[in-house]
Every structure is written in structure tokens, then in C-alpha cells.
């Protein structure tokens, strides 16, 4: 009942570990797969190792998290070892490799290095606390070119996912540009640019000052973005992974009805490692109660 597909990826259920949390080692990816995720996404990896931003880099808020991690990672060569180890677990849970470049020209290089070790490649064109990466994702022409360049260097059967920023005037326009460039799946949304200030010290809480806001508070924005993308891409058969504020089965159902074919879960894992099972249980109960037979019956049913 809960099984679904994203292109040639077969998922046992529509939940996916979103990039950015608990995806930086084989052991953590395994843990998420065994916790019930239908697929898992790595933290974003770059060509060379990166230390990220100084602490404090995470702030817990009432309705989510504000982070400015700065994309820390060991670099693609070192990270390949983690991906090989994950594959050796034989879990039958697809792994999506997230990558980013500091320049447009780096994206094809990093994607081609990563592609042979993952089931799908996700281009992070939307990091809110890395100005260069964010700028790539805000320009339709640049998005189209980067996607086209990456698509030309990876196997034609390897799915290419593009993760979009909500920090734009029209996310539907950016999604259309990504599809024009040849992407197979749209992932939306990444975090919303935010800030917190310590009123006692009169200084920004984050060392980087500005970060990405995620969690329950951004769900209405995410639903709106996915809905707009679904309307823009109607008839293209390009699936959407809906991300942003998902912490229950009912949140996931809402996202599916807005046009997503699967949902990414991130911040909710901060204090609940059973979230994938809980979401799937609630979706199944809803489907049985409403006489839905398959996930695709829910996808986009609210898009008019």
C-alpha cells in the first residue's frame, strides 16, 4: 500500500531522510534505513574537505531549528568509503548522494565522482548560509546550465535530483528551468533564510549570523512551494520530493496532496528517531479509512 517509485527508484514507503541530518556516515545512513526510511540522503559533499562554520552553528527554536553548519564534509574521495560501506550492508534502501560546488564548474566534477556510488544524485543549489551556492539556485539561467552540464557527465539512467531554495521570487520558474536542463526529480524546499539575536548581548546567536530555518514553522511555506511547482510541472511526469516541516503522517499526507510523490524528513529527527514508522503508520491508517489503495492516489489530488 505504501510502496512508491521515483523514476527508477523503488521505495518501500514515501519517506526519505532529507540531506543535512544524520547522513554523514555509513552507520548513520544504516540507522535511518533500519528506522523505516524509504530512502536516505547523504549530507552534502564537496570536491575537497570543508570544515564548516564556527560554533555556535545551531539554535533550537520553539518551532524548529536555525542552523549555519556551513556544509562541513570530508570531501568526495573520503566520503566514497562511507558509501561503499553502506552498500555492503545490502539494506535494499536507496541512497541519494547530495553534492554541491563552490562554482558552477565544480558541479559536474563532483556529481560524476559521486554518481557511481549512489542510486541518485541530488544537486544542492540552495544552501542558505553559503552565499555562492544560494546565488546559483536563484538564477533560472544558471540552474538550467548547471543541471544540463551535470546531466551530460553522468549515466543517462542515473536519476538527477535538484534541490531548490524557497528564497526566490518564483520557485516554479526555477523548477521549470531545472527540468529544462534535464533534471529527473525536483526536491523542495531547503531551509528558509533566518536569524536570531541574543537580546542580552545584543549580538546574533549564530557565529555566521545568518542561517537556515527548518522545522514545523516552515511547513505552510513548503506546502505552497510544492503546490506551485506541481502546477508548473503538470504534464511533465517529473516527481517532487516535498520537504519542510514534516513531523507526522498528516503533515506528509498534506504534502502528498499538494503534489509531492515522496516526503523528506529532517528536523523532526532531532528528538524522535521513530518518526519514519510513525509517519507511515498514520498514512496507512488514513488510506484505509478513506479507501485509498496506493500512494499515487494521494499525490496531487489537491492541485487544481
LOVOKOL-812865 format. One record per residue (C-alpha): z, x, y negated; residue in one letter; residue number from 1. Coordinates in pm, 1 decimal. Each point is the difference from the previous one (the first is absolute). Layout:
+----------+----------+----------+------+-----+
:        w :        u :        v : type : seq :
+----------+----------+----------+------+-----+
:        Z :        X :        Y :    A : NUM :
...
+----------+----------+----------+------+-----+
! end
This chain:
+----------+----------+----------+------+-----+
:        w :        u :        v : type : seq :
+----------+----------+----------+------+-----+
:      0.0 :      0.0 :      0.0 :    X :   1 :
:     88.2 :    278.8 :   -246.0 :    X :   2 :
:   -265.4 :    252.9 :     98.8 :    X :   3 :
:   -269.9 :     70.6 :   -255.0 :    X :   4 :
:   -269.4 :    250.0 :    -91.3 :    X :   5 :
:    -91.1 :    205.2 :   -304.8 :    X :   6 :
:   -355.4 :    110.8 :     56.7 :    X :   7 :
:     13.9 :    187.2 :    331.2 :    X :   8 :
:    379.5 :     35.4 :    -10.9 :    X :   9 :
:    188.0 :   -225.6 :    239.5 :    X :  10 :
:    353.2 :    -88.9 :   -107.6 :    X :  11 :
:    258.7 :   -173.7 :    217.0 :    X :  12 :
:    126.9 :   -173.3 :   -313.7 :    X :  13 :
:    -92.4 :     -3.3 :   -371.2 :    X :  14 :
:    283.0 :    224.1 :   -126.7 :    X :  15 :
:    -69.6 :    357.9 :   -108.3 :    X :  16 :
:    233.5 :    276.4 :   -109.2 :    X :  17 :
:   -115.3 :     63.5 :   -356.8 :    X :  18 :
:    -53.9 :    352.9 :   -124.1 :    X :  19 :
:    286.8 :    155.9 :   -189.4 :    X :  20 :
:    300.5 :    -65.0 :    222.1 :    X :  21 :
:     97.9 :    133.5 :    344.2 :    X :  22 :
:   -346.6 :    137.4 :     71.2 :    X :  23 :
:     30.7 :    374.7 :    -46.5 :    X :  24 :
:     73.2 :    109.8 :    359.3 :    X :  25 :
:   -119.6 :    -91.7 :    348.2 :    X :  26 :
:    353.0 :   -106.5 :     88.4 :    X :  27 :
:     24.5 :   -243.1 :   -290.1 :    X :  28 :
:   -344.2 :   -144.9 :     69.7 :    X :  29 :
:    104.8 :    -48.3 :    362.9 :    X :  30 :
:    321.3 :   -168.7 :   -108.4 :    X :  31 :
:   -191.6 :   -246.3 :   -217.4 :    X :  32 :
:   -252.5 :    -70.1 :    275.9 :    X :  33 :
:    280.8 :    -67.0 :    245.8 :    X :  34 :
:    171.6 :   -219.7 :   -260.7 :    X :  35 :
:   -288.1 :   -244.7 :     19.9 :    X :  36 :
:   -261.8 :    106.0 :   -255.0 :    X :  37 :
:   -356.0 :    -94.1 :     91.3 :    X :  38 :
:   -121.1 :    324.6 :   -160.6 :    X :  39 :
:    159.8 :    287.4 :   -188.5 :    X :  40 :
:   -114.1 :    184.6 :   -312.5 :    X :  41 :
:     95.3 :    357.3 :    -80.7 :    X :  42 :
:    135.1 :    114.0 :   -333.3 :    X :  43 :
:   -281.8 :    127.6 :   -218.2 :    X :  44 :
:   -107.8 :    353.0 :     86.6 :    X :  45 :
:   -190.0 :    249.1 :   -215.5 :    X :  46 :
:   -207.2 :    311.2 :     69.0 :    X :  47 :
:    285.7 :    233.8 :    -87.6 :    X :  48 :
:    376.7 :    -39.2 :     27.4 :    X :  49 :
:    170.0 :   -172.5 :   -291.0 :    X :  50 :
:    369.4 :     -3.6 :    -90.8 :    X :  51 :
:      3.7 :   -319.2 :   -202.5 :    X :  52 :
:    219.4 :    -83.2 :   -298.3 :    X :  53 :
:    355.8 :    109.0 :    -63.8 :    X :  54 :
:    300.0 :   -225.7 :     67.4 :    X :  55 :
:     93.6 :   -264.1 :    -83.4 :    X :  56 :
:   -322.1 :   -144.3 :    136.0 :    X :  57 :
:    115.6 :   -337.0 :    140.1 :    X :  58 :
:    197.5 :   -279.1 :   -167.4 :    X :  59 :
:    116.8 :   -308.5 :    189.3 :    X :  60 :
:    -28.8 :   -316.0 :   -210.1 :    X :  61 :
:    109.3 :   -359.0 :     67.4 :    X :  62 :
:   -349.5 :   -104.7 :     99.6 :    X :  63 :
:   -149.3 :    319.2 :    140.4 :    X :  64 :
:    -41.3 :    371.9 :    -47.4 :    X :  65 :
:   -129.1 :    219.6 :   -279.6 :    X :  66 :
:   -128.4 :    332.4 :    127.7 :    X :  67 :
:   -171.6 :    310.7 :   -129.7 :    X :  68 :
:    -17.9 :    212.1 :    312.3 :    X :  69 :
:   -311.2 :    179.5 :   -121.3 :    X :  70 :
:   -182.9 :    -13.2 :    334.5 :    X :  71 :
:    190.5 :    279.5 :    182.0 :    X :  72 :
:   -167.8 :    108.0 :    323.6 :    X :  73 :
:    -61.5 :    312.7 :    209.8 :    X :  74 :
:   -377.8 :      1.9 :    -45.1 :    X :  75 :
:   -261.6 :   -126.4 :    242.4 :    X :  76 :
:    -10.0 :    302.1 :    232.9 :    X :  77 :
:    372.4 :    -20.7 :     68.9 :    X :  78 :
:     -3.3 :   -378.5 :     18.4 :    X :  79 :
:   -267.1 :      0.1 :    270.6 :    X :  80 :
:    272.7 :    121.5 :    237.7 :    X :  81 :
:    198.1 :   -317.5 :    -64.2 :    X :  82 :
:   -305.7 :   -215.9 :     65.4 :    X :  83 :
:    -76.2 :    178.9 :    326.7 :    X :  84 :
:    360.0 :    -50.1 :    108.5 :    X :  85 :
:    -14.9 :   -368.8 :    -90.0 :    X :  86 :
:   -320.8 :    -49.8 :    198.7 :    X :  87 :
:    163.1 :    166.9 :    300.5 :    X :  88 :
:    261.8 :   -276.5 :      7.4 :    X :  89 :
:   -279.4 :   -238.6 :    115.0 :    X :  90 :
:    156.3 :   -298.2 :   -174.3 :    X :  91 :
:   -324.0 :   -194.4 :    -49.1 :    X :  92 :
:     98.8 :    -66.6 :   -361.5 :    X :  93 :
:   -274.6 :    111.6 :   -241.8 :    X :  94 :
:     84.0 :    263.6 :   -259.5 :    X :  95 :
:   -155.1 :     -7.1 :   -345.3 :    X :  96 :
:    -16.2 :    331.8 :   -182.3 :    X :  97 :
:     62.9 :    -25.4 :   -373.4 :    X :  98 :
:   -139.3 :    276.7 :   -219.9 :    X :  99 :
:    -44.0 :     86.2 :   -364.0 :    X : 100 :
:   -169.9 :    266.8 :   -207.9 :    X : 101 :
:     90.3 :    156.3 :   -333.0 :    X : 102 :
:   -369.0 :    -17.6 :    -90.6 :    X : 103 :
:   -279.5 :   -233.9 :    104.5 :    X : 104 :
:   -161.7 :    289.0 :    184.4 :    X : 105 :
:    306.3 :     50.4 :    221.2 :    X : 106 :
:    -16.2 :   -345.4 :    158.4 :    X : 107 :
:   -295.9 :     68.3 :    233.1 :    X : 108 :
:    157.8 :    330.3 :    106.1 :    X : 109 :
:    339.4 :   -146.0 :     85.9 :    X : 110 :
:   -147.3 :   -312.7 :    161.4 :    X : 111 :
:   -229.7 :    200.9 :    226.0 :    X : 112 :
:    292.9 :    219.1 :    107.5 :    X : 113 :
:    213.5 :   -303.2 :     79.5 :    X : 114 :
:   -254.9 :   -235.4 :    155.1 :    X : 115 :
:     -7.2 :    144.6 :    351.7 :    X : 116 :
:    375.8 :    -39.1 :     39.7 :    X : 117 :
:     42.3 :   -363.5 :   -105.1 :    X : 118 :
:   -142.4 :   -342.7 :     80.2 :    X : 119 :
:    -85.7 :    -72.4 :   -363.0 :    X : 120 :
:      5.7 :    189.8 :   -328.8 :    X : 121 :
:    166.9 :   -147.2 :   -307.9 :    X : 122 :
:    -88.1 :    136.6 :   -343.0 :    X : 123 :
:    295.0 :    -12.6 :   -236.7 :    X : 124 :
:   -170.5 :    -62.4 :   -332.6 :    X : 125 :
:    306.9 :   -154.0 :   -152.1 :    X : 126 :
:    308.1 :    220.8 :    -27.2 :    X : 127 :
:    186.7 :   -122.5 :   -311.7 :    X : 128 :
:    191.3 :    323.5 :    -65.7 :    X : 129 :
:   -293.4 :    238.7 :     31.5 :    X : 130 :
:   -213.9 :    -48.3 :   -309.0 :    X : 131 :
:   -317.0 :    153.3 :    144.4 :    X : 132 :
:      4.5 :   -209.3 :    318.1 :    X : 133 :
:     76.2 :   -317.1 :   -194.4 :    X : 134 :
:   -290.3 :     61.9 :   -237.3 :    X : 135 :
:   -242.9 :     30.1 :    293.2 :    X : 136 :
:     99.1 :   -345.5 :    117.5 :    X : 137 :
:    -31.9 :   -165.6 :   -340.6 :    X : 138 :
:   -368.8 :     77.6 :    -48.6 :    X : 139 :
:   -246.5 :   -209.7 :    206.5 :    X : 140 :
:   -275.3 :    261.1 :    -24.7 :    X : 141 :
:    231.7 :    277.5 :    120.4 :    X : 142 :
:    134.3 :   -214.5 :    283.3 :    X : 143 :
:   -351.4 :    -79.6 :    119.2 :    X : 144 :
:   -101.4 :    366.6 :     -8.9 :    X : 145 :
:    311.2 :    131.3 :    177.1 :    X : 146 :
:    -30.5 :   -261.2 :    274.3 :    X : 147 :
:   -370.0 :     72.7 :     45.3 :    X : 148 :
:     62.7 :    375.0 :     17.7 :    X : 149 :
:    273.1 :    -43.0 :    261.1 :    X : 150 :
:   -201.8 :   -245.6 :    206.8 :    X : 151 :
:   -283.0 :    253.6 :     20.3 :    X : 152 :
:    217.6 :    268.3 :    163.3 :    X : 153 :
:    194.0 :   -198.6 :    262.0 :    X : 154 :
:   -122.4 :   -158.6 :    322.3 :    X : 155 :
:   -177.3 :   -328.6 :    -69.4 :    X : 156 :
:    227.6 :   -174.9 :    249.7 :    X : 157 :
:    316.9 :    125.1 :   -168.8 :    X : 158 :
:    146.4 :   -273.6 :   -216.9 :    X : 159 :
:     48.0 :     86.4 :   -365.8 :    X : 160 :
:    276.7 :   -182.0 :   -187.0 :    X : 161 :
:     40.4 :     17.2 :   -376.7 :    X : 162 :
:    345.2 :    -64.5 :   -148.3 :    X : 163 :
:    -15.9 :   -148.9 :   -347.3 :    X : 164 :
:    231.0 :     14.5 :   -298.5 :    X : 165 :
:    110.1 :   -323.2 :   -169.7 :    X : 166 :
:     22.3 :    188.7 :   -330.0 :    X : 167 :
:   -348.1 :   -104.8 :   -111.7 :    X : 168 :
:   -160.7 :   -277.3 :   -203.0 :    X : 169 :
:   -197.3 :   -137.1 :    296.6 :    X : 170 :
:     94.6 :    102.2 :    353.0 :    X : 171 :
:   -283.7 :   -216.2 :    133.1 :    X : 172 :
:   -250.5 :    218.1 :   -186.8 :    X : 173 :
:    151.3 :    315.2 :    152.9 :    X : 174 :
:    -10.8 :   -158.0 :    346.7 :    X : 175 :
:   -366.5 :    -87.9 :    -45.0 :    X : 176 :
:    -72.6 :    359.9 :   -102.1 :    X : 177 :
:    175.7 :    131.8 :    311.2 :    X : 178 :
:   -203.1 :   -231.2 :    222.4 :    X : 179 :
:   -319.6 :    104.1 :   -178.5 :    X : 180 :
:     91.0 :    359.0 :     82.6 :    X : 181 :
:     25.5 :    -85.5 :    368.3 :    X : 182 :
:    366.9 :    -63.0 :     75.8 :    X : 183 :
:     81.4 :   -211.7 :    304.7 :    X : 184 :
:    343.3 :   -134.4 :    -96.6 :    X : 185 :
:    186.8 :    -55.7 :   -326.6 :    X : 186 :
:    373.7 :     69.8 :    -18.2 :    X : 187 :
:    191.0 :   -152.8 :   -291.1 :    X : 188 :
:    222.2 :     45.5 :   -178.2 :    X : 189 :
:    165.7 :    330.5 :    -66.0 :    X : 190 :
:    311.5 :      6.6 :   -216.9 :    X : 191 :
:     17.2 :   -121.3 :   -359.3 :    X : 192 :
:     69.7 :    257.3 :   -269.5 :    X : 193 :
:    361.6 :    -30.6 :   -110.5 :    X : 194 :
:    293.9 :    171.2 :   -162.3 :    X : 195 :
:    380.8 :    -15.0 :    -10.2 :    X : 196 :
:    231.5 :    132.7 :   -271.6 :    X : 197 :
:    365.1 :     99.4 :     30.3 :    X : 198 :
:    156.6 :   -170.7 :   -301.2 :    X : 199 :
:    305.2 :    228.3 :      7.7 :    X : 200 :
:   -195.1 :    326.6 :    -17.2 :    X : 201 :
:   -293.5 :   -154.9 :   -188.5 :    X : 202 :
:   -245.5 :    173.1 :    233.3 :    X : 203 :
:   -252.8 :   -110.1 :    263.2 :    X : 204 :
:    158.3 :    -21.7 :    346.0 :    X : 205 :
:   -291.7 :    160.8 :    181.3 :    X : 206 :
:    -63.4 :    370.3 :    -53.6 :    X : 207 :
:   -369.0 :    -87.8 :    -35.1 :    X : 208 :
:     97.1 :   -278.6 :   -243.1 :    X : 209 :
:   -265.2 :   -240.4 :    132.2 :    X : 210 :
:    -30.8 :   -114.8 :    360.2 :    X : 211 :
:   -135.1 :   -266.7 :    230.1 :    X : 212 :
:    182.9 :   -331.7 :     39.3 :    X : 213 :
:     -7.9 :   -161.7 :    345.0 :    X : 214 :
:    185.5 :   -270.5 :    189.7 :    X : 215 :
:     59.7 :   -373.8 :    -24.5 :    X : 216 :
:    -42.8 :     -4.5 :   -377.2 :    X : 217 :
:   -371.6 :     82.0 :     16.3 :    X : 218 :
:    -99.2 :   -259.1 :    262.2 :    X : 219 :
:   -145.8 :   -255.3 :   -245.4 :    X : 220 :
:   -215.7 :    273.8 :   -153.2 :    X : 221 :
:   -113.7 :    115.5 :    344.5 :    X : 222 :
:    -84.2 :   -354.7 :    108.2 :    X : 223 :
:   -204.6 :    -51.3 :   -316.4 :    X : 224 :
:   -185.5 :    328.9 :     47.0 :    X : 225 :
:    -84.4 :    -69.1 :    364.8 :    X : 226 :
:   -114.4 :   -350.9 :    -91.4 :    X : 227 :
:   -231.4 :    133.4 :   -272.5 :    X : 228 :
:   -140.2 :    265.7 :    233.3 :    X : 229 :
:    -57.9 :   -256.8 :    275.2 :    X : 230 :
:   -194.1 :   -222.9 :   -239.1 :    X : 231 :
:   -205.1 :    294.5 :   -126.6 :    X : 232 :
:    -83.9 :    121.6 :    350.7 :    X : 233 :
:    -69.5 :   -339.7 :    153.1 :    X : 234 :
:   -290.6 :     29.2 :    241.7 :    X : 235 :
:     24.0 :    378.2 :     42.3 :    X : 236 :
:    218.4 :     -6.2 :    315.0 :    X : 237 :
:    210.0 :    282.1 :   -148.6 :    X : 238 :
:    361.8 :    -51.7 :    113.2 :    X : 239 :
:    297.2 :     45.3 :   -232.1 :    X : 240 :
:    335.8 :    154.5 :     84.2 :    X : 241 :
:    246.0 :   -177.9 :   -228.7 :    X : 242 :
:    294.3 :    208.0 :   -118.9 :    X : 243 :
:    279.6 :    -70.9 :   -244.3 :    X : 244 :
:    339.3 :   -164.9 :     41.4 :    X : 245 :
:    -34.7 :   -105.9 :    363.4 :    X : 246 :
:    347.4 :    -42.2 :    148.6 :    X : 247 :
:    -31.6 :   -308.9 :    220.2 :    X : 248 :
:   -244.8 :   -188.3 :    215.6 :    X : 249 :
:    -39.9 :   -256.9 :   -274.7 :    X : 250 :
:    -95.0 :    272.2 :   -248.2 :    X : 251 :
:   -256.0 :    124.7 :    251.9 :    X : 252 :
:   -141.7 :   -349.1 :     53.4 :    X : 253 :
:    -38.3 :    -42.3 :   -375.1 :    X : 254 :
:   -187.6 :    330.4 :    -17.0 :    X : 255 :
:   -225.1 :    -96.7 :    291.1 :    X : 256 :
:    -79.6 :   -333.8 :   -161.5 :    X : 257 :
:    -89.7 :    185.7 :   -321.3 :    X : 258 :
:   -271.0 :    183.4 :    192.7 :    X : 259 :
:    159.6 :    294.5 :    179.4 :    X : 260 :
:    -85.9 :     63.6 :    365.1 :    X : 261 :
:    313.4 :    210.8 :     51.0 :    X : 262 :
:    308.4 :     89.7 :   -201.9 :    X : 263 :
:    151.4 :    335.2 :    -89.0 :    X : 264 :
:    377.7 :     36.8 :      4.3 :    X : 265 :
:    183.0 :    278.5 :   -181.1 :    X : 266 :
:    301.8 :    -53.9 :   -223.1 :    X : 267 :
:    150.5 :   -263.1 :    232.9 :    X : 268 :
:     55.0 :    281.9 :    251.4 :    X : 269 :
:    244.2 :    160.5 :   -243.4 :    X : 270 :
:    283.3 :   -199.1 :    155.6 :    X : 271 :
:   -150.1 :   -185.8 :    295.5 :    X : 272 :
:   -169.6 :    182.8 :    286.6 :    X : 273 :
:    -47.0 :   -328.3 :    190.1 :    X : 274 :
:   -223.4 :   -144.1 :   -269.1 :    X : 275 :
:   -324.2 :     10.9 :    202.8 :    X : 276 :
:    150.2 :   -204.0 :    284.3 :    X : 277 :
:    158.1 :   -246.3 :   -242.7 :    X : 278 :
:   -327.6 :    -51.3 :   -186.0 :    X : 279 :
:   -195.6 :    -54.6 :    321.2 :    X : 280 :
:    258.2 :   -244.5 :    134.6 :    X : 281 :
:    -13.9 :   -210.1 :   -316.4 :    X : 282 :
:   -381.3 :      3.3 :     -6.6 :    X : 283 :
:    -17.6 :   -110.3 :    363.6 :    X : 284 :
:    253.5 :   -279.6 :    -52.0 :    X : 285 :
:   -193.8 :   -123.9 :   -303.2 :    X : 286 :
:   -330.7 :      7.8 :    186.7 :    X : 287 :
:    143.1 :   -193.1 :    294.3 :    X : 288 :
:    156.2 :   -256.9 :   -231.9 :    X : 289 :
:   -323.7 :    -44.7 :   -197.2 :    X : 290 :
:   -229.5 :     15.7 :    306.1 :    X : 291 :
:   -180.5 :    320.3 :    -99.0 :    X : 292 :
:   -149.9 :    184.4 :    296.6 :    X : 293 :
:    -86.9 :    337.5 :   -150.6 :    X : 294 :
:     70.7 :    215.4 :   -304.2 :    X : 295 :
:   -351.2 :    -42.6 :   -134.6 :    X : 296 :
:     71.1 :   -372.4 :    -44.1 :    X : 297 :
:    243.5 :     98.2 :   -275.3 :    X : 298 :
:   -211.6 :    263.8 :   -172.3 :    X : 299 :
:   -126.2 :   -118.5 :   -336.0 :    X : 300 :
:     75.7 :   -367.5 :     59.9 :    X : 301 :
:    137.7 :    -27.7 :   -355.7 :    X : 302 :
:   -298.7 :    172.2 :   -161.2 :    X : 303 :
:   -210.9 :   -254.8 :   -183.9 :    X : 304 :
+----------+----------+----------+------+-----+
! end
